[in-house]
Amino acid sequence: MAEPLLKRQSFVTFAVCAIFTAVTGNIILGIFFRPLWFDEALTLMDFVMRPDLLDIYRQYNIPNDHIVYNILLRLWIEGCNAVPFLAKISLRSFTVATAFASLALLIFFWKRRFKPETVFTACLCLILSLPFTIYATAVRGYMLSFLLILVALEAALLYKEKGRPAMLILFFFLSFLACGVIPTNIIAFAAIYLFLLPSLKPKEIFSDRTILLAIIPVASLLLFYIPIFGKFMKVLSLKEGWSGGIDASIHFYSAFIISFLPLIILTVLGKFSAKDKSAPLKNMITLLIFLIPLIIFMLKSPSPFPRAFFCLWPVWLFILCSYADSAIPLLREKYPGPFLPSLLCVCLLWAALPLNFPVQLSNALSKGGQDDFFKPYFMRSDFRPIETVKKCVEISGSSKVGRRVFLDFAADYPSIFFYGRVMGINDSFWVFDKPGRRVETLGDDEKILVITRDDEGMVSISKRFNMKSFELVEDCGFQKIYEAKLR
C-alpha cells in the first residue's frame, strides 16, 4: 500500500509553506493596504494614539475599544517606528503577525492530536475563507482573540489530561488577556469548559479537573474590569448590534458552513462511521456548544454583531477535527493513492467559489448593508475615503477656508476624519454628530458640502437642516459629495 504523501516528508514544512503562501498571496493582492474603515479609524484616533498608554484602559467608553489589543498595537507601532520600512506597514502588520502565529500554533498543537489530512483540511479551509481574509488584516482584536483562545484550549486540554499546575496558570493568563481584548470572548471559554465535560453529571461538572476551568475565566473577566466597573456597565448597556436575530443567525452560521464545508463533510462521515459511539449527553453538550450564538442572537435585542462570535471558531474547529479524524483511515483504505490529492482539490475548488463570488454571497446573506463575513463595504473597491477627502478639499478650494463639510454617520465619517488628519486638514473643516451631541445648526455659510451614501440619505439630511436645495457634485463610490444650499 502506498504511503500517504504527507508522511513521506515533513508535514509541518509542507503545511506551513502552503498556508503562508496563501496568506501572503491575499496580502499582496491588495487586502493589506486597503483603507481604514469606521471601527479601524476609531481604534487609532480615539484609543491607540491617546497620550498616555494607560488611558486606553482607563477611558473605556465604547465596545470598539479592544483594550488589550490596542495596548499591544500601540507598543507594536512604537517599536516599528524605529525601522523606516516597518513604520509604513505597522498598522496592519500586528494583526497579520497574530494570524500567522495562529496558523503555526494550530498546526503545532493539532498535528499531535489529529491525522495530517485532518489538520491540513482545517487549515486550508481557514486560510481560504472570506472571514479569515477580513480579520487577518483588520486593525481590530478579533484575530488576537482567535490566537489567545486557540492556545487557551490547548492549555485546558493539557491540564485536564495531565493535571499540570503550569497549564492552569497559563490558562488564567490567556483568559485574562482574551477577556481584556473583548469581554464577549468569555463565551469561547464557556464553550471550552462544556467541551471538556465528559457528561452533565454533577460529580463531573464540579470535579477538580473541570471546575477551575469554569471559575478562572469568570474571575479573569471580573479582575480585568472591576477597576473600571462603572464604564464597563455603561458599555454593556449600549444598544448596538443587528436588528434581527434570524438574519444575524443566518449570516453567522452560513459563513462558517461555507468556509468549512469540506471539513464538515469529513466530520459527518467520521461521526457515523466511528465504532465507539459517543454518549447521548456528550452529543447534547456538543450540540449546545454550536447553538450558543443562535441562543444569544434570539434572546438579545438588538442581536450582537456576528463577528462577536468569531472567538468560537477555534473551539468549533477542534470539535470538527475530533470527529473528522475518524473518517481519515477509512478514506485512506478505500482510496490509498488519490485520496490526498483529491482532498486537496476538493478544498481548493470549494474555496474558489466564495472567493470568486463574495459580493453575491454578501447580498444574499446580509440584510440592510450589514455584513461581517463576506464582502462588507470597506472591503469593496468603491470604498475610497482618501479620494473623497481629496475631492472635498479640491471642491471647497482650500482645506482651511471656504465651505465646510457635513459628514453623515452612515457614510463612515471616521474614515473621512482620519484621512483628513493624515493630510493635515484642520478638524474644524468637518462637521458631524458626536455621541450624545447632535449637530443643531450648520452655521451661517450660504452653502455646505455634505458627504453621504446616496440620494435617500441626502434627502433626510436636507429635511433635518431645512436646506433649500442640493446637487451631487462628486461620486466617490460608497461616499458621495453633495453641495447643499442653506439659504
Long-range contacts (C-beta under 8 A, 24 or more apart in sequence): 1-336, 2-336, 2-337, 4-116, 4-117, 4-332, 4-339, 4-340, 5-340, 5-341, 6-116, 6-117, 6-120, 6-340, 7-116, 11-111, 11-116, 11-119, 11-120, 12-107, 12-108, 12-111, 15-107, 15-116, 15-119, 15-120, 15-123, 16-103, 16-104, 16-107, 18-120, 18-123, 18-124, 19-103, 19-107, 19-123, 19-124, 19-127, 20-100, 20-103, 22-124, 22-127, 22-128, 23-96, 23-99, 23-100, 23-103, 23-127, 23-136, 26-133, 26-136, 26-137, 27-96, 27-137, 31-133, 31-137, 31-379, 32-89, 32-92, 32-96, 32-137, 33-92, 34-137, 34-378, 34-379, 34-383, 35-378, 35-383, 35-384, 35-385, 35-386, 35-415, 35-419, 36-91, 36-139, 36-385, 36-415, 36-418, 36-419, 37-376, 37-377, 37-378, 37-383, 37-412, 37-414, 37-415, 38-378, 38-412, 38-413, 38-414, 38-415, 39-64, 39-140, 39-414, 40-138, 40-139, 40-140, 40-415, 41-414, 41-415, 41-417, 41-418, 42-414, 43-70, 43-73, 43-139, 43-140, 44-91, 44-139, 44-418, 45-414, 45-417, 45-418, 45-421, 48-73, 48-74, 48-77, 49-74, 57-228, 58-228, 59-231, 60-228, 60-231, 60-232, 60-235, 61-231, 61-234, 61-235, 62-235, 62-238, 62-435, 63-182, 63-183, 63-235, 63-238, 63-240, 66-140, 66-141, 66-144, 66-181, 66-182, 67-180, 67-181, 68-141, 68-144, 68-177, 68-178, 68-180, 68-181, 69-140, 69-141, 69-144, 69-181, 70-141, 72-144, 73-139, 91-139, 92-137, 92-138, 92-139, 95-135, 95-136, 95-137, 95-138, 95-139, 95-140, 95-143, 95-144, 96-136, 96-137, 98-143, 98-144, 98-146, 98-147, 99-132, 99-135, 99-136, 99-137, 99-143, 101-147, 102-143, 102-146, 102-147, 102-150, 103-127, 105-147, 105-150, 105-151, 105-154, 106-150, 106-314, 106-317, 109-150, 109-154, 110-318, 110-321, 113-321, 113-322, 114-321, 114-322, 114-324, 114-325, 115-325, 115-328, 115-329, 117-328, 117-331, 117-332, 117-339, 117-340, 117-343, 118-263, 118-266, 118-321, 118-324, 118-325, 118-328, 119-321, 120-343, 120-344, 121-262, 121-263, 121-266, 121-324, 121-343, 121-347, 122-260, 122-263, 122-317, 122-320, 122-321, 124-344, 124-347, 124-348, 124-351, 125-259, 125-260, 125-261, 125-262, 125-263, 125-347, 125-350, 125-351, 126-259, 126-260, 126-313, 126-317, 128-347, 128-348, 128-351, 128-355, 129-255, 129-258, 129-259, 129-260, 129-351, 129-354, 130-255, 130-258, 130-259, 130-354, 130-355, 130-358, 130-361, 130-373, 130-374, 130-375, 131-255, 131-259, 131-310, 131-372, 131-373, 132-259, 134-372, 134-373, 134-376, 134-379, 135-307, 135-310, 141-181, 141-182, 142-182, 142-307, 142-310, 142-311, 144-181, 145-178, 145-181, 145-182, 145-185, 145-188, 145-310, 145-311, 146-310, 146-311, 146-313, 146-314, 148-174, 148-177, 148-178, 148-181, 148-185, 149-174, 149-178, 149-185, 149-188, 149-189, 149-192, 149-311, 149-314, 149-315, 150-314, 152-178, 152-188, 152-189, 152-192, 153-192, 153-314, 153-315, 153-318, 156-192, 156-193, 156-196, 156-213, 157-196, 159-209, 159-213, 160-196, 160-209, 160-210, 160-213, 163-209, 168-212, 168-216, 171-213, 171-216, 172-216, 172-219, 172-220, 175-216, 175-217, 175-220, 175-221, 176-220, 176-223, 176-224, 178-220, 178-311, 179-217, 179-220, 179-221, 179-224, 179-225, 180-224, 182-308, 182-311, 183-221, 183-225, 183-232, 183-236, 184-304, 184-308, 184-309, 184-311, 185-311, 186-217, 186-218, 186-221, 187-292, 187-296, 187-309, 187-311, 187-312, 188-311, 188-312, 188-314, 188-315, 189-213, 189-217, 190-214, 190-217, 190-292, 191-289, 191-292, 191-312, 191-315, 191-316, 192-315, 193-217, 194-285, 194-288, 194-289, 195-285, 195-286, 195-289, 195-315, 195-318, 195-319, 197-285, 198-279, 198-282, 199-279, 199-281, 199-282, 199-285, 200-281, 200-284, 200-285, 239-302, 240-302, 240-305, 241-300, 241-302, 241-303, 241-304, 241-305, 242-297, 242-302, 242-303, 242-304, 242-305, 242-306, 242-367, 242-370, 243-302, 243-303, 243-367, 243-368, 244-303, 244-367, 245-297, 245-298, 245-299, 245-300, 245-301, 245-303, 246-297, 246-298, 247-303, 247-366, 247-367, 247-370, 248-297, 248-303, 248-304, 248-305, 248-306, 249-293, 249-294, 249-297, 249-298, 249-303, 250-365, 251-306, 251-365, 251-366, 251-367, 251-370, 251-371, 251-372, 251-373, 252-293, 252-297, 252-306, 252-309, 252-372, 252-373, 253-293, 253-294, 254-365, 255-306, 255-365, 255-372, 255-373, 255-374, 256-313, 256-316, 258-354, 258-361, 259-354, 260-317, 260-320, 261-350, 262-343, 262-346, 262-347, 262-350, 263-317, 263-320, 263-321, 263-324, 264-320, 266-320, 266-324, 266-327, 266-328, 267-320, 267-323, 267-324, 267-327, 269-324, 269-326, 269-327, 269-330, 269-331, 270-323, 270-324, 270-325, 270-326, 270-327, 270-328, 271-323, 271-326, 273-326, 273-327, 273-330, 274-323, 274-326, 286-319, 289-315, 289-316, 289-319, 290-316, 290-319, 305-372, 306-372, 306-373, 307-372, 307-373, 377-412, 377-478, 378-412, 378-415, 380-478, 381-477, 382-477, 382-478, 383-412, 383-477, 383-478, 383-479, 384-476, 384-477, 384-478, 384-479, 385-412, 385-415, 385-416, 385-418, 385-419, 385-479, 386-419, 387-476, 387-477, 388-416, 388-451, 388-474, 388-476, 388-479, 388-481, 389-416, 389-419, 389-420, 389-423, 389-425, 390-423, 391-474, 391-476, 391-481, 392-416, 392-449, 392-451, 392-481, 393-423, 393-425, 395-449, 395-473, 395-474, 395-481, 395-483, 396-429, 396-449, 399-423, 399-424, 399-425, 399-426, 399-429, 400-425, 400-426, 400-429, 403-445, 403-447, 403-448, 403-449, 404-428, 404-429, 404-430, 404-431, 404-442, 404-443, 404-445, 404-448, 404-449, 405-429, 405-430, 405-431, 405-448, 405-449, 405-450, 405-451, 406-430, 406-431, 406-432, 406-439, 406-442, 406-448, 406-449, 406-450, 406-451, 406-461, 406-484, 407-431, 407-432, 407-451, 408-432, 408-450, 408-451, 408-452, 408-453, 408-457, 408-461, 409-433, 410-452, 410-453, 410-457, 411-451, 411-452, 411-453, 411-457, 411-478, 411-479, 411-480, 412-478, 412-479, 413-451, 416-451, 416-479, 441-465, 442-486, 445-486, 446-485, 446-486, 446-487, 447-483, 447-484, 447-485, 447-486, 448-483, 448-484, 448-486, 449-473, 449-481, 449-482, 449-483, 449-484, 450-481, 450-482, 450-483, 450-484, 451-479, 451-480, 451-481, 451-482, 452-479, 452-480, 452-482, 453-478, 453-479, 453-480, 454-480, 458-482, 458-484
